[in-house]
Amino acid sequence: MRKTMRVIGTTLAATMVLSMTAMAADTFKIGGIGPVTGPAAAYGSAVKNAMEIAAEEINEAGGINGYQVELNFQDDEHDAEKAITAYNTLKDWGMQILEGTVTSTPCVAVAAETVNDGMFQLTPSGSSPSCITNENAFAVCFSDPAQGTLSAVYIGTHGLAEKVAVIYNSSDVYSTGIYETFMAEAENQPFEVVSAEAFTDDSSTDFNVQLTKAKDAGADLVFLPIYYQAASQILTQANAMEYAPVFFGVDGMDGILGVEGFDTALAEGVLLLTPFVATAEDEATASFVGKYEEKFGETPNQFAADAYDGLYIIKMAAELADVNPDMDAAEIGSALIEAMPQITFDGLTGEGTTWDASGAPTKDPKAMVIKDGIYVEAE
């Protein structure tokens, strides 16, 4: 009797394993990591939402190589340690490809794990060069050095200012990376950097000293290579001291219009470099924005556009590499690494985007300005 039960139990266990294997083979398991709670939740939520839209579209169109996409998005609260926990949770789930993480510091931490596992990693918005140091990691967004250089070039070539001040976060790799390349390129541009003042995460509420130095130095433009929360406070405090320069940011500024309690009228005229403008009139942008607004009740930011493109980039590389869900994560990763430098991608965040072995994208930037409470493409 016990032997019979043991045989039945073994048979059932084997059947369950085969069943689970068959289920796994029917879908590509793609994980996402980013902050959906905490100080950078606007970024992670946008990425999560856009990945859902892209996955729905891809599945409705027949999937990737005939297989459906299954998503699992984990919250890291913009914290490196929690990002590692999220990554391990996704590995236990059976993740085969990672689109993440969303912000740079957690992304760098997770990248140290994915390279050991051979996991293909595509970050939609982790812009530190350290995010893509390893051969298995690629990015949709510009790197921090590129943002700094392109910002200085844009300000100079468009004659936006004669005297520029910079306020940056010296405790953040994202901010310092952009600051350093901005300062290097500024030496080649027809403007003068008259003030460069730092703050840290522990002193990110009072910007009186930094703004006073910028104002006293006569800066007619303040460059803010920082995230939107601190930027909203800087604009508020500048208004209180009747200081009204042009404010120029980068992709971290995207989200400022959604800060709770912030007077969005103070952001009127703010400029930022971005690969995506939601008010663009091309068919692809209009379709994406319409779906996003209908599903989530808000206008997508550039992080959403990066993530949406990201899933389609994975699809393009996966189809070129002819991978399937029966392959393990390392096998898929190896194939996608080889495929990425061979694709050219046209999407919401750029046309003719290519990658080389560095993992960084090559594409042209756009600039947008906040006008009448919305983002519009700068002329």
Secondary structure, DSSP 8 states (H G I E B T S, - for coil): -HHHHHHHHHHHHHHHHHHHHHHHHTEEEEEEEE-SSSTTHHHHHHHHHHHHHHHHHHHHTT-BTTBEEEEEEEE-TT-HHHHHHHHHHHHHHT--EEEE-SSHHHHHHHHHHHHHHT-EEEESS--SGGGG-STTEEESS--HHHHHHHHHHHHHHTT--SEEEEEEETT-HHHHHHHHHHHHHHTTSSSEEEEEEEE-GGG-S--HHHHHHHHHTT-SEEEE-S-HHHHHHHHHHHHHTT---EEEE-GGGTTGGG-TT--GGGGTT-EEEES--TT--SHHHHHHHHHHHHHHSS---HHHHHHHHHHHHHHHHHHHHT--TTS-HHHHHHHHHHHGGG--EEETTEEEEEE-TT--EE---EEEEEETTEEEE--
